[in-house]
Amino acid sequence: MVIAPYKHHGMWVFDDPAGGLNKEPFIAGIDTMIDKMTASIPKAESGFRAVFSASPFPGHTEKLEWRRQESGGTWYYSDHYKMEGWLCPALFKYFPTAPREIYVRAEPKS
């Protein structure tokens, strides 16, 4: 799956018209993880591609591990960054249940 996050009013957000999402924000730690993931992507704040899956795929650079449910969303842990982040209920637009692991690759938009 692919989304194209960008910064809007200083926050990481993404749009997915097919899922009814407009400027859906990343908060509670996931925003900080995105800052770290995109540090080497020029102009990432204008938009980058985030490829993600519940299964490992060639070229993934991040692995998020399920921790717990809270407030309708799900907390995940990144061993790479040694931190947790919360994914809101929009996660269920992409997965029927919260996956045990989410694999991610951030790359420039071309």
Phi and psi in degrees as GROMACS dihedral restraints (atoms count N, CA, C in turn):
[ dihedral_restraints ]
;  ai    aj    ak    al  type     phi  dphi    fc
    3     4     5     6     1  -139.7    20    10
    4     5     6     7     1   135.9    20    10
    6     7     8     9     1  -130.7    20    10
    7     8     9    10     1   166.5    20    10
    9    10    11    12     1  -127.1    20    10
   10    11    12    13     1    80.9    20    10
   12    13    14    15     1   -64.2    20    10
   13    14    15    16     1   155.4    20    10
   15    16    17    18     1  -156.0    20    10
   16    17    18    19     1   167.3    20    10
   18    19    20    21     1   -94.6    20    10
   19    20    21    22     1   134.2    20    10
   21    22    23    24     1  -134.0    20    10
   22    23    24    25     1   119.8    20    10
   24    25    26    27     1    52.2    20    10
   25    26    27    28     1    38.8    20    10
   27    28    29    30     1    80.7    20    10
   28    29    30    31     1     3.5    20    10
   30    31    32    33     1  -117.0    20    10
   31    32    33    34     1   144.3    20    10
   33    34    35    36     1   -72.8    20    10
   34    35    36    37     1   128.4    20    10
   36    37    38    39     1  -139.7    20    10
   37    38    39    40     1   169.7    20    10
   39    40    41    42     1  -149.6    20    10
   40    41    42    43     1   158.3    20    10
   42    43    44    45     1  -114.7    20    10
   43    44    45    46     1   144.0    20    10
   45    46    47    48     1  -148.8    20    10
   46    47    48    49     1    86.8    20    10
   48    49    50    51     1   -54.9    20    10
   49    50    51    52     1   -36.2    20    10
   51    52    53    54     1   -63.4    20    10
   52    53    54    55     1   -31.3    20    10
   54    55    56    57     1   -96.2    20    10
   55    56    57    58     1     3.1    20    10
   57    58    59    60     1    74.3    20    10
   58    59    60    61     1    24.7    20    10
   60    61    62    63     1  -107.8    20    10
   61    62    63    64     1   132.3    20    10
   63    64    65    66     1  -135.8    20    10
   64    65    66    67     1   119.5    20    10
   66    67    68    69     1    53.0    20    10
   67    68    69    70     1    44.4    20    10
   69    70    71    72     1   -69.9    20    10
   70    71    72    73     1   119.1    20    10
   72    73    74    75     1   -84.0    20    10
   73    74    75    76     1   151.2    20    10
   75    76    77    78     1  -100.6    20    10
   76    77    78    79     1   127.2    20    10
   78    79    80    81     1  -137.4    20    10
   79    80    81    82     1  -176.8    20    10
   81    82    83    84     1    52.1    20    10
   82    83    84    85     1    51.1    20    10
   84    85    86    87     1   100.2    20    10
   85    86    87    88     1   -36.0    20    10
   87    88    89    90     1   -64.2    20    10
   88    89    90    91     1   -35.6    20    10
   90    91    92    93     1   -61.0    20    10
   91    92    93    94     1   -41.0    20    10
   93    94    95    96     1   -67.5    20    10
   94    95    96    97     1   -39.5    20    10
   96    97    98    99     1   -61.0    20    10
   97    98    99   100     1   -41.1    20    10
   99   100   101   102     1   -64.1    20    10
  100   101   102   103     1   -40.8    20    10
  102   103   104   105     1   -54.6    20    10
  103   104   105   106     1   -45.0    20    10
  105   106   107   108     1   -69.2    20    10
  106   107   108   109     1   -43.1    20    10
  108   109   110   111     1   -62.7    20    10
  109   110   111   112     1   -32.6    20    10
  111   112   113   114     1  -102.0    20    10
  112   113   114   115     1     6.6    20    10
  114   115   116   117     1   -55.0    20    10
  115   116   117   118     1   -31.4    20    10
  117   118   119   120     1   -99.6    20    10
  118   119   120   121     1     5.5    20    10
  120   121   122   123     1   -95.7    20    10
  121   122   123   124     1   114.6    20    10
  123   124   125   126     1   -59.6    20    10
  124   125   126   127     1   134.9    20    10
  126   127   128   129     1    55.3    20    10
  127   128   129   130     1    33.0    20    10
  129   130   131   132     1   -56.9    20    10
  130   131   132   133     1   -33.1    20    10
  132   133   134   135     1   -62.4    20    10
  133   134   135   136     1   -20.4    20    10
  135   136   137   138     1   -84.8    20    10
  136   137   138   139     1    -7.5    20    10
  138   139   140   141     1   133.9    20    10
  139   140   141   142     1   138.0    20    10
  141   142   143   144     1  -144.2    20    10
  142   143   144   145     1   166.0    20    10
  144   145   146   147     1   -95.8    20    10
  145   146   147   148     1   131.4    20    10
  147   148   149   150     1  -115.1    20    10
  148   149   150   151     1   111.1    20    10
  150   151   152   153     1   -96.8    20    10
  151   152   153   154     1   131.0    20    10
  153   154   155   156     1  -145.6    20    10
  154   155   156   157     1   155.3    20    10
  156   157   158   159     1  -159.8    20    10
  157   158   159   160     1   158.0    20    10
  159   160   161   162     1   -82.4    20    10
  160   161   162   163     1    -6.0    20    10
  162   163   164   165     1  -120.2    20    10
  163   164   165   166     1   147.8    20    10
  165   166   167   168     1   -59.5    20    10
  166   167   168   169     1   145.8    20    10
  168   169   170   171     1  -140.0    20    10
  169   170   171   172     1   155.2    20    10
  171   172   173   174     1   -57.4    20    10
  172   173   174   175     1   128.8    20    10
  174   175   176   177     1    91.5    20    10
  175   176   177   178     1    -1.9    20    10
  177   178   179   180     1   -64.1    20    10
  178   179   180   181     1   145.5    20    10
  180   181   182   183     1  -116.4    20    10
  181   182   183   184     1   -15.1    20    10
  183   184   185   186     1  -130.9    20    10
  184   185   186   187     1   148.9    20    10
  186   187   188   189     1  -133.0    20    10
  187   188   189   190     1   123.6    20    10
  189   190   191   192     1  -107.9    20    10
  190   191   192   193     1   132.7    20    10
  192   193   194   195     1  -110.5    20    10
  193   194   195   196     1   131.7    20    10
  195   196   197   198     1   -56.6    20    10
  196   197   198   199     1   137.8    20    10
  198   199   200   201     1  -120.3    20    10
  199   200   201   202     1   -53.4    20    10
  201   202   203   204     1  -169.7    20    10
  202   203   204   205     1   162.4    20    10
  204   205   206   207     1   -92.2    20    10
  205   206   207   208     1   147.2    20    10
  207   208   209   210     1  -163.2    20    10
  208   209   210   211     1   134.3    20    10
  210   211   212   213     1    53.7    20    10
  211   212   213   214     1    37.1    20    10
  213   214   215   216     1    82.7    20    10
  214   215   216   217     1    -8.9    20    10
  216   217   218   219     1  -112.6    20    10
  217   218   219   220     1  -166.6    20    10
  219   220   221   222     1  -138.5    20    10
  220   221   222   223     1   133.3    20    10
  222   223   224   225     1   -88.8    20    10
  223   224   225   226     1   136.0    20    10
  225   226   227   228     1  -126.2    20    10
  226   227   228   229     1   151.4    20    10
  228   229   230   231     1  -114.9    20    10
  229   230   231   232     1   136.1    20    10
  231   232   233   234     1  -106.9    20    10
  232   233   234   235     1   114.0    20    10
  234   235   236   237     1   -68.0    20    10
  235   236   237   238     1   -33.3    20    10
  237   238   239   240     1   -58.3    20    10
  238   239   240   241     1   -45.2    20    10
  240   241   242   243     1   -98.5    20    10
  241   242   243   244     1    -5.4    20    10
  243   244   245   246     1    55.0    20    10
  244   245   246   247     1    47.6    20    10
  246   247   248   249     1  -153.2    20    10
  247   248   249   250     1   161.4    20    10
  249   250   251   252     1  -103.7    20    10
  250   251   252   253     1   156.5    20    10
  252   253   254   255     1  -147.8    20    10
  253   254   255   256     1   151.2    20    10
  255   256   257   258     1  -105.1    20    10
  256   257   258   259     1   128.2    20    10
  258   259   260   261     1  -103.5    20    10
  259   260   261   262     1   125.8    20    10
  261   262   263   264     1   -69.9    20    10
  262   263   264   265     1   174.7    20    10
  264   265   266   267     1   -60.1    20    10
  265   266   267   268     1   -11.0    20    10
  267   268   269   270     1   -60.1    20    10
  268   269   270   271     1   -20.2    20    10
  270   271   272   273     1   -52.0    20    10
  271   272   273   274     1   -34.1    20    10
  273   274   275   276     1   -78.5    20    10
  274   275   276   277     1    -0.7    20    10
  276   277   278   279     1   -75.8    20    10
  277   278   279   280     1   -20.2    20    10
  279   280   281   282     1  -111.5    20    10
  280   281   282   283     1   -25.9    20    10
  282   283   284   285     1  -134.5    20    10
  283   284   285   286     1   138.3    20    10
  285   286   287   288     1   -66.1    20    10
  286   287   288   289     1   -31.7    20    10
  288   289   290   291     1  -137.4    20    10
  289   290   291   292     1   161.2    20    10
  291   292   293   294     1   -65.3    20    10
  292   293   294   295     1   119.7    20    10
  294   295   296   297     1   -68.6    20    10
  295   296   297   298     1   152.7    20    10
  297   298   299   300     1   -65.1    20    10
  298   299   300   301     1   -31.7    20    10
  300   301   302   303     1  -140.6    20    10
  301   302   303   304     1   147.4    20    10
  303   304   305   306     1  -128.2    20    10
  304   305   306   307     1   127.1    20    10
  306   307   308   309     1  -103.7    20    10
  307   308   309   310     1   138.5    20    10
  309   310   311   312     1  -137.6    20    10
  310   311   312   313     1   147.7    20    10
  312   313   314   315     1  -134.8    20    10
  313   314   315   316     1   126.1    20    10
  315   316   317   318     1   -99.5    20    10
  316   317   318   319     1   132.6    20    10
  318   319   320   321     1  -146.5    20    10
  319   320   321   322     1   158.1    20    10
  321   322   323   324     1   -64.3    20    10
  322   323   324   325     1   148.7    20    10
  324   325   326   327     1   -79.9    20    10
  325   326   327   328     1   139.1    20    10
